[in-house]
Amino acid sequence: MRTDTTIRDVMHREFLGVSESDPLRDAAALLVDEETNCLVVLRGGEPVGRLGCRDALETLLDVGAEAAGDTELTVGSVMGPPLPTVAPDDALVAAEERLIAEGNDRVVAVEDGEAVGVVTAGDVLAAGAPRTGDGVRDALSEEAATGEPQRGDAAMLGSDGGVDPAVEASSTDASGSPTQGVCESCGALVPDLVSANGQAICPECRDV
């Protein structure tokens, strides 16, 4: 990863957000339609929470499909704590550290108290992809640079928000030893992945 790369250089300026007062059913439909696993909950422009697909699904299942239509369930009644935040001018490594330390798959860039972008674990890994000797990026990072639709890019621009399968494997250091990677089950960026049923997953998902 280039040491001069900042959050602003790679963040998605368009991302999926909802307000606390939005009906939970509408937010759940947005999660399904956009094929993402998390929405940023905003109060004005301030990020105040997150709505994960599991939280939305569990709540709707608890109250039942018919009752959900008659019950005034809102995003605010179900949302979880806010996603980790970083400043747009922070070095990209700051996002990497927050992702690993807190076990999340994305961070929110906040400027003057308002959310201005989102960086996913896939963005961080793609930004760290090595260059060839003539300064040309390899196929994965070139695809990201040219804007070809990947799951990680499309996530915040109206699709997944998850991580592209091509970058879900662990990255390695100079000796070839695994250092960190994205769990194929929960999408968290973690320092140690294990192999189970043909997937690279974090120890927490392995124990589920």
N, C-alpha and C positions, 0 to 999 in steps of 0.2 A: 504494500500500500504506500502511495506517495505520502511523505510526511506533510506536504503543503496542501493536501486535499482537505476541504472543509465540508461541514454538513451542508452548507448552501450549494456546493458543487453537485451533490448527488440527490438531494431531497426531492420528493414528489410534491410539487406545489398544489396539485389537485388531489384531494383525498376524500374519503367518505366520512361524513360527520352527521350526527343527529343531535337534537336538543333533548333536555331532560323531560320536557312535556310531550314529546312525540309518543303516540300510541305504540306499545310494545309490538303489537301485531304488524304494524307498518314497518318498524325497524327490522323485525324478523324477516319480513318479505324482502327488504333491501339486502339483508345478508345473503339470502338465497339467490335473488336476482343477479347480484354482483359477484357471487361466488367468492365471498371473502369470509374470514373467520372473526373479524373484529371491526367495530365502528368506534370512532372517536366521539365522545359525548362533549358537546360544546355549550357553554353558557355565554351567549354573545359570540365572542371569538376565543374565549378562554377555555382551554381543555380542563374539564372537571371530572371526567370519568371515562370508562370504556364499557362497551357492550360486546361481550363475547357470544359466539353462537351457542355454546353449551349453556350459558346462563339463560339466554332467551328461550332455548328449547326446553330446558328443565322446568322453567316457570310456566310456559304454555302447557306442558304436559301435566304439571301438577294441578292446574285449574281446569284442564279439559278443554277440548276444542270449542264446544258450545258455550261453556261458561266464559271463555276468554273474550267472546264477542260482546258479552253483557257486562263484563268487568272492566273498569277503567284502569287497566294496567298501563303504566307509562314506563318509558326508558329509565327515568329517574328512580323508580322503585326497584329496579333490577340491576342497574349498572354497578360495575366494580370500580376500584380505585383508578385514578388517572394513570395513563402510561407514563414511563419515564420521559423527562424532557431534557432537551439540550438547546444551546443557542446556535443559530445558523452559522455564526462565524467560528464556532468551536472546531478544532481539528476532528476529522472523521474518526480518529481513534477513540475520541470521547464517546461516540455512539457505540462503538464496539465494546468498550469497557462497561457501559451501562447495560447493554444487551446481555452480556455474559454474567455480570454481577446480579442482575435481577431476573434472569431467565425469561425475558420477553422476546418477541420476534419483531418488535418495531419500537421506535422512539418518536416523540413528537418534537419538532423544532418550534420553539416559542420565541417571539420577538415582541417586546413592549407589551407583554402579557397576553398576546394572541397567538394562536396556532397558525403557522405559516407554511408548514410542510411536514412530511413524514419520511423517515428513513427505515427501511426494513433490513432484516438480517441478510437477505439476498443482495441488497445494495452494497452492504459493507463487504461481503465476500467478493462480489464482482469488481469492486473498486480495488481490491487487493490482488486481482488476477495478474500473473506475471506477463511482461512484455517479451517479445522475441528480440534477437540481437539488433535488428534494424529499426527497432522502436515501434513495431506494429503489434497491436494487441492480439492475443490468441482468439480463436473463434468465439468463445463465450463472451469475453469482454468487448469484442468488436460488435457482437450482436447487441449488447447492452448500449454501446456508444451510438449505434445507428438508430436506436429506438425501435428495433424489431420487437413485436409484442411477445414478452415472456410473462409467465405467471406473476413474477415479482413486480414487474413494471405495471402490468395491467391491473394489479391489485389496487393501487391507489388511484388509478386513472379510470376506474369503473369496472374492475374485474376482481382478481383474487386478493392481493395484499399478502399472499403467502410467498413461499420461496420456490423458485424454479427448480425442478427436479435435477437439472444439470449441476446445480451448485449446492445440493443438499448433502453431499458427501463431505467428510471432514477435510479441512485444509491441513497441510503438512509443513513442517519446518525444513531447514536445509538438509537435515539428515534423513528426511522422509518419514519421521515420526509424526503421528497425528497430533494436532494442537487443538483445534476447535472445529465445530461444524454445526449444522442445523438439523435438529431432530425431525425425522420424517413423519413423526406422529403428532407432536404438538407444535412444531415450528420454532421452538426456542433455540437460540444460539448458546451452545454449551461447550465447555472445554473438553469433555470426554464423552464420546459416543460409543455405544456397544451395538453389536449386530444381533438381531433377533428376527426370525422368520423372513430373512432376506432384506430387512430394513435396518438403516442406521438410526438408532433411537437413543434418547437420553436414559440414564439409569432410572429416573422417576417413572417414565413411561414403561420401562421394562418390568417394573414391579407392579404395574396396574393389572 
